[in-house]
Amino acid sequence: MPTSPLATDVSGTTHGRRLSGGVARAGLLLLATGALALTALLSLRVGSVAVSSRDVLGALFAYAPESYEQTVVRALRLPRTIVGAGVGAALALAGAGMQAATRNPLAEPALLGVNSGAAFAIVAAVHLGHLAHPLQHIWFGFLGGLGAAALVYAIGSAGPGGATPVKLALAGMVVSALLGSWTTALLLLDQQALEVVRFWLVGSLAGRDLGVFRAVSPFLLAGIGGMLLLGRHLTVLSLGEEAARSLGMHTGRVRALVVGLVALMTGAAVAAAGPIGFVGLAVPHMVRGLVGPEYRWVLPLCLVTGPLVLLGADILGRVLARPGELPVGIVTALLGAPFLIALARRRRGVEP
Amino acid sequence: MRTRRPFGTPMAHRFLQAVALLLTAVALSACGPGAAPPAGTGPSPVGASEADGPSPSAPTGADTEPWRFTDDRGVTVTLPRRPVRIVAQSTAAAALWDLGIRPVAVFGPQRRPDGSKEPEIGNVDLSAVESLGEQWGELDLEKLAALRPDLIVTTMYQPPSLWYIPDEVREKVEAIAPTVAIHVAGRPITEVIDRFEELARALGADLSAPQVAAARQRFEQASASLREAIAAKPGLKAMFAGASLETLWVAVPSWYPDLLYFQQLGLDIVVPEQTDQFYEALSWEQALKYPADLILYDRRSYVVPPEELARKVPTWNQHPAVKAGQVGPWYATAAFSREGFAAIMEELAATIRQARADVVD
């Protein structure tokens, strides 16, 4: 497979031990896919109750609802594995897109205000309407996330120069802080709302039913598909505004497209699992550290590594707090802190 | 600040959760079916204002002698005369109210967003008392000082921390008036109620008033009939629990005044492995960890109701008690009121009479 000259250039200047050959990268992708398959099986096999491999196979191919072990696998672990795979892929891809489009190594999907928008919309809906049905929460969360992203983009692209990375980042921070304070205010005023949304406010794969995931999956798939097609554009965009323009790219349009796709994917992911940090930030860094900043490779690897990391964190959460569980949002936050420190200390090498 | 959290995620803020969960044990008299509000013929109000003059029901309270009361921290409050202007936390106010003591002001949960009363506030007439704030940390110190209270009464779940008087403001509160704290966790509900009765008597309540006596009688009858119902079902195992879509919480009976009392009446209650918190948190994979014939399920509005669990959590449906259709209500915010708790026991007795004891061995 031919390698883009751009990628060789850039990766050559930063990190010597990256894999730059097409064969090596393809091998890596294959390896990651294999690891993901293994993790998905582990996610069905491992949990707070011991289940045999035979029960896992039974639950998948010859489900016997009267068997408790098979019910655990089929009704609890299979849905969370599917949701985890979808959400992990979406968050990692959205993070890669954000980091490339804003040229900001700390960019992550939450920068667009999607999480805070979703949280605010859900809390406000519960407060005003006393909603009870979770599917209603989901749609409010999804629309709130999209609304916040649109607002961030509108503010970030106002004024001369359009949507520059710095303006987007500042707009994202402002809108997130504002929505966050409104959410806190509502929760202080309305204890009942707090009781209703508390579990949603920590990202988790447990207890999220497949119906919700099914409802948002078209958006998830559209976002993932769209982002995967933008690999070349992201590589160019990540070189910087001037370089990209000099290569003939309409940076404003591409950036708007990326932001739209990120909002779509993240909104769907947040609606399905609640806000989950770290994956969108860390996975693109890990992937770029391995294959360099050629986004035609970064994106497919993110697609595989995102679910790998999220499912791995979920399995950890199930094992660590036995007989209870840690929600995956807590596990990723715990893992994320040291990762961020390491990232800050390394400084060079993993810039988008 | 989150208060009134009944249950929380298992990993973080265990302490806070534990405290909050304990709320579970707080008053609910108004919610028990048949818990009648006090009629106008009840014991004479004490302490509504000094203008009321000496309480007619307090021959012992000669106002010339100093007043003494030792609370559950072991702190002895000494006042030159019997306190009249009393400020109380919601739970304590509800317990005292049913015994004829009328506080001038309350703090802590009072009304729900829909305007109905919180279970904690019991039969207290909210139009007759001042409010000093409803949320944790909201206690209005200026208003409290302006009321010139003689005594502040609250509860304790984890002594010596006072309920709804955060440690940061405790000194300021105690500079306004002395505090009396009643320990309401980890001992049977009868002991808690007895303590409130001792306090009420010291405050001048007439515990031989007809309504108090009637409540006592109803409580004794309800206890006896619950004891009988339990004895008629040997081998019956009960589990007290609540849940979210992610977690099943199994109550640890030694923390809950109501469950401790049910145990005294002979009920065999599931005791989780982990007993240093108010409950053991189980992932839904562990739904079968504690077999039981009967599940008594927390019916507070923010706990996911069993009907929803049945639709969404397949492992819930596999619990033997659920399979057998034996899921009854647990009023986890049990009242420190004989009247209110009698109603709860009457309903539990009816549930047990209908239950099969042979679902699990």
Interface residues (C-beta under 8 A of the other chain):
Chain A: G47 S48 V49 P65 Y68 T71 V72 R74 A75 L76 R77 L188 D190 Q191 Q192 L194 E195 V196 R198 F199 V202 S204 A206 G207 R208 D209 R318 A321 R322 P323 G324 E325 L326 P327 I330
Chain B: R2 T3 R4 R5 G8 T9 P10 M11 A12 R112 P113 Q135 S244 L245 E246 T247 E280 A281 L282 S283 W284 E285 Q286 L288 K289 S301 Y302 K312 V313 P314 T315 Q318
